[in-house]
Amino acid sequence: MIHKKSNNIDVKKINKNILYKYILKNGKVSKHDISIDLNMSMPTILQNIKELFDDDLIKEVGEFESSGGRKAKAISINENAKYSLGIDITNNHISLVLVNLLGNIVNSVRLKKRFSFSEKYLLWFKDSINEFINDFDFEKILGAGVSIPGIIDKSGQYITSSYVLGINNIECSSFSNFIPFNSIFINDANAAGFAEAKYIDNNAVYLSLSDSVGGAIILSDNIYMGDNVRAGEFGHVTIVPNGKKCYCGKIGCFDSYCNASLLSDLTDGKLNLFFERLDNGEFLDVWKNYLNYLAIMVNNLRMSFDCDIIIGGYVGSYFQKYIDDLKKLVSKLNTFENSADYIKVCSHNFEASAIGASLKHIYDFIDGI
């Protein structure tokens, strides 16, 4: 009897979760839609709808047009029933975002401050977070995801190395102790790739062109982390033998030729100004050089992974105008294909790493409904 009762509870929970995810996916539905598409009995639907209403997880959003007879009530998820905090720590600023159950930003801020692993910085970090979430109900915030430009170990408890921040073998608790929520940590490029994964149908490689260069390998909606949690470190692929010295200490790394600061440093650190002036005919040689190195890397990635390549990061957010120029260069390098339509521009052109870091809490919550 206990086993049977347990099974009944499991079935009820599964049905409730299936129903919620159906509403989430379709945006606005009727009870009739649910019954037809999920082949669920109306008593089961009514019971689960009531529970979801009681938990404030769904809401009525008007009525559908009638085809004769009573108008059906339109049901949608209550996207603001829960939130997740995303934190992106960089060498020059932190980005804070609060996202809802749809993964949409409801609040965001970017705060300029040079990173230092010091008590003064960490207290500022704590105060900044508390001020950011001050107007929101703490009980609705599921947790925090923290994006770091570095390697997080398999346990998720240690930052094993971050050349960008200048820290090694630091416990994640050094940061999470200053965050008033359960926190998870993720590499910044993996976080951005995780945010991008919801917009792609197949496997893809995400190339993050920010002040440091990284990437993520997206396989079946998940991020492939590698045996040592270092997969996707494309910034440290050697692209020019005996080339420029990289910040990591090695020679000829891709990062040295395609990080965003190579462009923004020409316009007082303002990347948007670089692209404005590029459109006015300045920096053409610099941009041509940049694209040539980027084309080599994109072709290498295509030869290695045989999937879509997504251009992201700070530079990716400005790339829509220039994607055809890159495709032409890559097409000349590709051994097997004349078209380079597999090169895409990122869907997230604003705080992708912070958003991606926040999403694990959102997805875990939805899976647990």
Sequence and secondary structure as in RCSB ss.txt:
>XXXX:A:sequence
MIHKKSNNIDVKKINKNILYKYILKNGKVSKHDISIDLNMSMPTILQNIKELFDDDLIKEVGEFESSGGRKAKAI
SINENAKYSLGIDITNNHISLVLVNLLGNIVNSVRLKKRFSFSEKYLLWFKDSINEFINDFDFEKILGAGVSIPG
IIDKSGQYITSSYVLGINNIECSSFSNFIPFNSIFINDANAAGFAEAKYIDNNAVYLSLSDSVGGAIILSDNIYM
GDNVRAGEFGHVTIVPNGKKCYCGKIGCFDSYCNASLLSDLTDGKLNLFFERLDNGEFLDVWKNYLNYLAIMVNN
LRMSFDCDIIIGGYVGSYFQKYIDDLKKLVSKLNTFENSADYIKVCSHNFEASAIGASLKHIYDFIDGI
>XXXX:A:secstr
 HHHHHHHHHHHHHHHHHHHHHHHHHSSB HHHHHHHHT  HHHHHHHHHHHHHTT EEEEEE   SSSS  EEE
EE TTS EEEEEEE SSEEEEEEEETTS EEEEEEEE    SSHHHHHHHHHHHHHHTTTS GGGEEEEEEEESS
EE TTSSEEEEETTTTEEEEETHHHHTTSSS EEEEEHHHHHHHHHGGG SS EEEEEESSSEEEEEEETTEEE 
 TTS TT GGGSB STT  B TTS BSBTHHHH THHHHGGGTT HHHHHHHHHTT SHHHHHHHHHHHHHHHHH
HHHHH SEEEEEHHHHTTGGGGHHHHHHHHHHH SS S  TTEEE S  SSHHHHHHHHHHHHHHHHH 
